[in-house]
């Protein structure tokens, strides 16, 4: 496993040996892969597959835009990541989830410092 830089020495991602991409890129690739999304919808008994696919594609674009905006405007990544549990709120090395309200996609990360996160994985909810 390696840790690779995503944005400006503030956002990193694990790159697991069994994958060709780091977790940020790997998950974004999955979340924008229409064939994967259709299979996911079928396996999870989602009735309106096309609406589901379009919603996830929009959610993925929203996350990319949000993270790009944070980087370009030099905002803290804490605008995106929040503690998984309230007890993690003030800890360094805290487990975090990155999400946007009403978005079905989540990145999970470890907070390494005040404005430094390492993405460890993610989920499609």
C-alpha positions in Angstrom: 0.0 0.0 0.0 1.2 3.5 -0.8 -0.2 6.9 0.0 -0.5 9.3 -3.0 -1.1 13.0 -3.2 -4.4 14.1 -4.7 -4.6 17.8 -3.9 -1.9 20.2 -2.7 -0.4 18.1 0.1 -3.7 18.3 1.9 -5.7 15.5 0.4 -4.2 12.1 -0.1 -5.5 8.6 -0.9 -4.4 5.0 -0.2 -3.3 3.1 -3.3 -3.8 -0.6 -2.4 -1.5 -3.1 -4.2 -4.4 -5.1 -5.7 -5.8 -2.0 -7.6 -4.3 -0.1 -10.5 -5.6 3.3 -9.1 -5.7 5.0 -5.8 -9.0 5.0 -3.9 -10.0 8.5 -5.0 -9.6 7.7 -8.7 -10.8 4.1 -8.4 -14.0 5.0 -6.8 -14.7 8.0 -9.0 -14.1 5.7 -12.0 -16.6 3.2 -10.6 -19.2 5.9 -9.8 -19.0 7.3 -13.4 -19.1 3.8 -15.1 -22.6 3.4 -16.5 -22.2 -0.4 -16.9 -21.2 -0.8 -13.3 -24.0 1.4 -12.1 -26.6 -0.5 -14.1 -25.4 -3.8 -12.7 -25.3 -2.3 -9.2 -28.9 -1.2 -9.6 -30.1 -4.6 -10.8 -28.3 -6.4 -8.0 -29.9 -4.1 -5.5 -33.4 -4.2 -6.9 -33.6 -0.6 -7.9 -36.7 -0.2 -10.0 -35.8 3.0 -12.0 -32.3 2.1 -13.2 -32.0 5.1 -15.6 -32.9 7.6 -12.9 -30.5 5.9 -10.5 -27.6 6.0 -13.0 -28.3 9.7 -13.8 -28.5 10.6 -10.1 -25.2 8.8 -9.3 -23.4 10.4 -12.3 -24.7 13.8 -11.1 -23.5 13.1 -7.5 -20.1 12.1 -8.7 -19.8 15.3 -10.7 -21.0 17.3 -7.7 -18.2 15.8 -5.5 -15.5 16.5 -8.1 -16.7 20.1 -8.5 -16.9 20.5 -4.7 -13.4 19.2 -4.1 -12.0 21.3 -7.0 -13.7 24.4 -5.5 -12.1 23.7 -2.1 -8.7 23.3 -3.7 -9.0 26.4 -5.9 -10.2 28.6 -3.2 -7.9 27.2 -0.5 -10.7 26.3 1.8 -10.2 23.6 4.5 -11.1 20.1 3.5 -13.2 20.0 6.7 -15.9 21.6 4.6 -16.3 18.2 2.9 -15.1 15.7 5.6 -16.9 15.2 8.9 -16.4 12.8 11.8 -18.0 9.4 11.5 -18.8 9.7 15.2 -19.2 12.7 17.5 -16.5 11.3 19.7 -14.0 11.7 16.8 -14.7 15.4 16.4 -11.6 16.9 18.0 -9.2 14.0 17.5 -6.3 13.9 15.1 -6.2 10.5 13.3 -10.0 10.6 13.4 -12.2 8.6 11.1 -14.1 10.9 8.7 -16.7 10.6 6.0 -16.7 13.0 3.0 -20.2 13.8 1.8 -22.4 16.5 0.5 -26.0 16.8 1.6 -28.4 14.8 -0.5 -25.6 13.0 -2.3 -25.5 9.1 -2.4 -21.7 8.9 -2.6 -19.2 8.8 0.3 -15.5 8.9 0.6 -14.0 7.7 3.9 -10.8 9.1 5.2 -8.5 9.5 8.1 -7.9 13.0 9.4 -4.1 13.2 9.7 -3.9 16.9 10.8 -6.0 20.0 11.0 -6.4 20.2 7.1 -4.9 16.9 6.0 -6.9 13.8 5.0 -6.1 10.4 3.5 -9.0 8.7 1.6 -9.2 5.1 2.6 -12.3 4.0 0.6 -15.8 4.9 -0.2 -19.4 3.8 -0.7 -22.4 4.1 -2.9 -25.4 4.4 -0.6 
